[in-house]
Amino acid sequence: MIRLASIRKSYGAAGGAPVHALRAVDLEIAAGAFVAVTGPSGCGKSTLLHLLGGLDRPDGGEIFVAGRPVHALDEHGLTELRRATVGIVFQFFNLLPTLTAFENVELPALLQGLPAREARERAAELLEEVGLGARADHQPHQLSGGEMQRTALARALVMKPPVLLADEPTGNLDSEASAKVVDLFRRLGARHGTTIVMVTHSREVAAAADREIAMRDGRIVGLGA
């Protein structure tokens, strides 16, 4: 499902040596796996996630996601990747504040050209799945942090992507809300057959995944079973 071969990524530093975010990273992730990527700040884990989602480009190497050569896609191809192949959940939710939870989930499906009835049905089903059916008409400021993240998860799944990327999705949540969100990732991933790659600093979150990938200094230093 996901394969990286000799991926390199560096960033320029004003007046200094470049920062090597990723150093010849090789990695394979099987379809349907729930993987946690861990490591200290600055180790390259968020850079890895951004490259998988086509939010940034590698300096060298190859990236394949669901059979698509991400490293070789043009801007249009990367946009299509994010629309149909990869769902992304961020730490800060990124919900549109003037829309309800239902409208936030429905909008990506409408933008993708799904018929309005199908978009409504998908949004309603997913909000029920994440336990927010009764909160669908609430705007983000009327929801708790955990509820906003569950809405963001439903939004990321509305186009039924085979791959879901999550960048510190529990970083702004308390321990109880974090546990609920991680359990949802696991259950929904299994139900929909979604491959999940989650960046996290939390040992509890990492322990809930099927496999842990530990990073340090731009390299993978540990591969869980």
C-alpha positions in Angstrom: 0.0 0.0 0.0 2.8 2.4 1.0 6.4 2.2 -0.1 9.3 4.6 0.3 12.7 4.0 -1.3 15.8 6.1 -0.4 13.7 9.2 0.5 15.7 12.3 1.2 14.5 15.8 2.3 16.5 18.8 3.4 15.5 22.4 4.2 17.7 25.4 3.8 18.9 27.3 6.9 19.7 31.0 6.5 23.4 31.5 7.0 24.0 27.9 8.0 24.1 24.3 6.9 20.9 22.7 5.6 18.7 20.7 7.9 18.4 17.1 6.8 14.9 16.2 7.7 15.0 12.7 6.1 18.1 10.7 5.3 17.6 7.9 2.8 14.5 6.5 4.4 13.2 3.1 3.2 9.8 1.9 4.5 6.9 -0.4 3.6 3.4 -0.3 5.1 0.9 -3.0 4.3 -2.7 -2.3 3.3 -5.0 -2.0 6.2 -2.3 -1.5 8.8 -2.6 1.0 11.7 0.9 2.5 12.1 2.2 5.0 14.7 5.3 7.1 13.8 7.1 8.3 16.9 10.2 10.2 17.9 11.4 13.5 19.4 10.6 16.8 17.9 12.6 17.5 14.7 13.2 13.9 14.0 11.5 14.0 10.6 8.2 12.3 11.4 5.9 15.2 10.3 8.0 15.7 7.1 7.5 12.0 6.4 3.7 12.4 6.7 3.7 15.6 4.5 5.5 13.7 1.8 3.1 10.8 1.9 0.2 13.3 1.6 1.8 15.2 -1.3 2.0 18.3 0.8 5.7 18.5 0.1 8.1 17.0 -2.3 11.2 14.8 -1.7 14.6 15.9 -2.8 15.3 12.3 -3.9 13.9 8.8 -3.8 10.6 7.3 -4.6 7.2 7.3 -2.8 4.3 5.0 -3.8 0.9 5.4 -2.1 -1.9 3.0 -3.2 0.1 2.4 -6.4 0.5 6.1 -7.2 4.0 7.5 -7.7 3.7 10.5 -5.4 7.3 11.6 -6.1 6.5 12.0 -9.9 3.1 13.6 -9.7 2.5 17.2 -10.9 0.5 19.7 -8.9 -2.8 18.5 -10.5 -1.9 14.9 -9.7 -1.0 15.8 -6.1 -4.4 17.6 -5.7 -6.2 14.5 -7.0 -4.1 12.3 -4.6 -5.4 14.4 -1.6 -8.9 14.4 -2.9 -9.4 10.7 -3.6 -6.5 8.6 -2.3 -5.3 10.2 1.0 -7.4 11.7 3.8 -5.6 13.9 6.3 -6.4 14.8 9.9 -4.5 17.6 11.6 -3.8 18.5 15.2 -5.8 21.7 15.0 -8.9 20.3 13.3 -9.0 22.9 10.5 -12.8 22.9 10.5 -14.6 25.8 8.7 -16.0 27.8 11.6 -19.1 29.1 9.9 -20.3 25.6 8.8 -22.0 23.0 11.0 -20.3 19.6 11.7 -22.6 18.1 9.0 -21.6 20.7 6.5 -17.9 20.4 7.2 -18.1 16.6 6.5 -20.4 17.0 3.5 -18.4 19.8 1.8 -15.4 17.7 0.4 -17.8 15.3 -1.2 -19.7 18.1 -2.9 -16.5 19.6 -4.1 -15.5 16.3 -5.6 -18.7 16.3 -7.6 -20.7 13.7 -5.7 -24.5 14.1 -6.1 -25.9 16.1 -3.3 -28.0 13.2 -2.0 -25.0 10.8 -1.8 -22.9 13.5 -0.1 -25.6 14.0 2.5 -26.0 10.3 3.1 -22.2 9.8 3.5 -21.9 12.8 5.9 -24.9 11.5 8.0 -23.5 8.0 8.1 -20.0 9.0 9.1 -21.2 11.4 11.8 -23.3 8.6 13.3 -20.2 6.3 13.2 -18.2 8.8 15.1 -21.0 9.3 17.6 -22.0 12.8 16.6 -25.3 12.2 14.9 -27.0 14.4 17.5 -24.5 17.2 17.2 -24.5 17.4 13.4 -26.1 20.8 13.3 -23.6 22.4 15.7 -20.8 24.7 14.6 -17.2 24.0 15.7 -17.3 26.6 18.5 -20.2 24.6 20.0 -18.2 21.4 20.1 -15.6 20.1 22.5 -12.1 19.4 21.3 -12.8 15.7 21.1 -16.0 16.3 19.1 -14.1 18.6 16.7 -11.5 16.0 16.1 -14.1 13.3 15.5 -15.8 15.7 13.0 -12.4 16.1 11.3 -12.0 12.3 11.1 -15.4 11.9 9.5 -14.5 14.6 7.0 -11.3 12.9 6.1 -13.1 9.6 5.5 -16.0 11.0 3.4 -14.4 10.2 0.1 -13.5 6.7 1.3 -9.7 7.1 0.8 -7.6 4.0 1.1 -5.0 5.9 3.2 -5.6 8.1 6.2 -2.7 10.3 7.6 -3.0 11.9 11.0 -0.5 14.5 12.4 -0.7 14.5 16.2 -4.5 14.1 16.1 -4.7 13.9 20.0 -2.2 16.7 20.7 -4.9 19.2 21.8 -7.1 16.7 23.7 -7.2 15.5 27.3 -6.5 11.8 28.0 -10.1 10.7 28.0 -10.9 12.4 24.6 -7.6 11.1 23.2 -8.5 7.5 24.1 -11.9 7.9 22.4 -10.4 9.4 19.2 -7.7 6.7 18.9 -10.3 4.0 19.5 -12.3 5.5 16.6 -9.3 5.5 14.3 -8.8 1.8 15.0 -12.4 0.8 14.7 -13.1 2.9 11.6 -9.9 1.9 9.9 -10.7 -1.8 10.4 -14.3 -1.3 9.3 -13.4 0.6 6.1 -10.1 -1.3 5.4 -8.2 2.0 5.6 -4.4 2.1 6.0 -3.6 4.6 8.8 -0.3 6.4 9.5 -0.4 8.5 12.6 2.4 10.7 13.9 2.3 11.0 17.7 4.4 11.9 20.8 2.1 9.9 23.0 3.2 6.5 24.2 -0.4 5.6 24.9 -1.5 6.4 21.4 1.5 4.5 19.9 0.6 1.5 22.0 -2.8 1.4 20.4 -1.4 1.0 16.9 -0.6 -2.3 15.2 3.0 -1.3 14.6 5.3 1.5 15.8 7.9 3.2 13.5 10.5 5.0 15.6 12.5 7.9 14.1 15.5 9.9 15.1 17.6 12.4 13.2 15.8 11.9 9.9 16.2 8.1 10.0 14.1 5.1 11.0 15.7 3.6 14.1 13.0 1.0 15.0 10.4 -1.0 13.2 7.7 -2.7 15.3 6.3 -6.0 14.3 
